[in-house]
């Protein structure tokens, strides 16, 4: 039986709604072998994030059934307010499902999804906000520079800009930038790296700023509605070809929404993987010394969309990609 009235009912508290949220899923099953440095890498990830964001950004961390040490590590961040939302799953549900759940339960209009081995650079939030202002049809802006991204779910951006002659091609990514990107995924000196060094990149220009066509999903900022595109489809196999899962649940839906997927000629983050380099901590110290920073303002207007959203996606993507492959074969080499 209830006695009296809950005093909380009569309180009038205005909720604050920020523009931007970062979601990071973490899974550390042990501290051996491949995962020997995982907790330290995650510490660098979180510290670099906290030291490079402003008041416009909230942080969600999702603990996917990691070892107890991870929970003990994260509690002080929650208690101090450095992260505002901490989710603990009893079982590892994979990346796709937990990110979709966290994004759909968030009110921020712009949501960055990042792996737990990403080192954030100073100024990344501001650059991402600028990109969304520059291109009202942008739905995904990535922080990492990878050539392979141009042929992944880029139907809308290629279709729209081809017919107005806005697509340009050139070697606008510096050689050291490309080499660092391939080093970060363990492919230094590989055939893929050699091809990237030889090939031109497709890009757009806005007010003198160049933006690459394509977006890598290891760390990227999405418009919130991307996560609601196919809300009825459940993730059935959380670990079966993770890259394909992210492509199906995040990359392709953004393209089907009629949004452009773009990135920068230089990376605003670094993929640490499972190793630790000396310069990581120094990078964080520099970022911490630059605080406080100005608030990065994301667009408040409704986004525009490509006409491809109302066309048969399978058909249009097939022919757009065919045209891109023809271009790549004929014009991308020296």
Helices and strands as residue ranges (DSSP letters): G 7-10, E 20-26, G 33-35, H 38-50, E 57-64, H 68-79, E 85-89, H 94-104, E 110-114, E 118-120, H 124-134, E 138-142, G 147-151, H 155-162, E 168-170, H 175-184, H 191-198, E 201-206, E 209-213, E 219-223, G 224-228, H 242-246, I 247-251, H 252-256, E 260-264, E 269-271, H 279-289, G 307-310, H 313-331
